[in-house]
Amino acid sequence: MASLDAILWSAATLAYGLGDYVTTVLGVRMAGVQEGNPIVRLISGGDPGPGSFAVLKVVSVALFFATYWVLKPTLARLAVPAALTLLGAVVTARNVQIIRRRA
């Protein structure tokens, strides 16, 4: 199960960490595009800059990992990185859609 854990966390890091980060930073730099997540807007004081958004991403991934870590090693534990991967893929795809409309 350890290799499946590593695969899921790698996918979560790519989709939620990198994919969402890059597409969000690109998107908010475009005229008329704002951060869609009200919590992120509140924390960042509007639209996040690359540095503040990177910190926010690292903190959020750390919180998800802490949740994963306290769960017993079962299939339910794998739901944490799997859900993060799904969330990251959906948000990244949506961000790409918005960017393509503005380009």
C-alpha positions in Angstrom: 0.0 0.0 0.0 3.0 2.3 0.5 3.5 2.6 -3.3 -0.1 3.5 -3.8 0.2 6.2 -1.2 3.2 7.6 -3.0 1.4 7.6 -6.3 -1.7 9.3 -4.9 0.4 11.9 -3.1 2.4 12.6 -6.2 -0.8 13.0 -8.2 -2.2 15.3 -5.5 1.0 17.4 -5.5 0.9 17.7 -9.3 -2.9 18.4 -9.7 -3.7 20.5 -6.5 -0.2 21.8 -5.7 1.3 22.6 -9.1 -1.6 22.6 -11.5 -3.9 24.8 -9.4 -1.0 27.1 -8.4 0.3 27.8 -11.9 -3.2 28.2 -13.5 -4.4 30.5 -10.6 -1.3 32.7 -10.8 -1.6 33.0 -14.6 -5.3 33.6 -14.3 -5.3 36.4 -11.8 -2.6 38.2 -13.8 -5.0 38.5 -16.7 -7.3 41.5 -16.9 -10.7 40.8 -15.4 -9.9 37.4 -13.8 -10.3 37.1 -10.1 -9.7 34.3 -7.6 -12.9 32.3 -7.4 -12.4 30.9 -3.9 -13.8 33.3 -1.3 -11.7 31.9 1.4 -8.5 32.4 -0.6 -9.7 36.0 -1.5 -10.3 36.7 2.2 -6.9 35.3 3.4 -5.0 37.0 0.6 -6.8 40.4 0.8 -8.1 40.1 -2.8 -6.4 38.2 -5.4 -3.3 36.2 -4.3 0.2 37.0 -5.5 2.5 34.2 -6.4 4.3 34.3 -3.0 1.2 34.4 -0.8 -0.6 31.8 -2.9 2.5 29.5 -2.7 2.4 29.8 1.1 -1.3 29.1 1.2 -0.8 26.0 -1.0 2.0 24.6 1.2 -0.1 25.2 4.3 -3.2 23.6 2.9 -1.3 20.5 1.6 0.3 20.2 5.0 -3.1 20.3 6.7 -4.4 17.6 4.3 -1.3 15.5 5.0 -1.7 15.9 8.7 -5.3 14.6 8.4 -4.0 11.7 6.3 -1.3 11.0 8.9 -3.7 10.7 11.9 -6.0 8.3 10.1 -5.4 4.6 10.5 -3.7 2.9 7.5 -6.8 1.8 5.7 -8.4 2.4 2.3 -10.2 5.4 3.9 -6.8 7.0 4.5 -6.2 6.9 0.8 -9.3 9.0 0.3 -7.4 12.1 1.4 -4.8 12.3 -1.4 -7.4 10.9 -3.9 -9.9 13.6 -3.1 -7.1 16.2 -3.2 -6.1 14.9 -6.7 -9.7 15.1 -7.9 -10.1 18.6 -6.5 -6.9 19.8 -8.0 -7.8 18.3 -11.4 -11.2 19.9 -11.4 -9.9 23.3 -10.3 -7.0 23.2 -12.7 -9.3 22.3 -15.6 -11.7 25.1 -14.7 -8.8 27.6 -14.5 -7.6 26.5 -17.9 -11.1 27.0 -19.3 -11.2 30.6 -17.9 -7.7 31.4 -19.1 -8.5 30.2 -22.6 -11.7 32.3 -22.8 -9.7 35.4 -21.9 -6.8 34.7 -24.2 
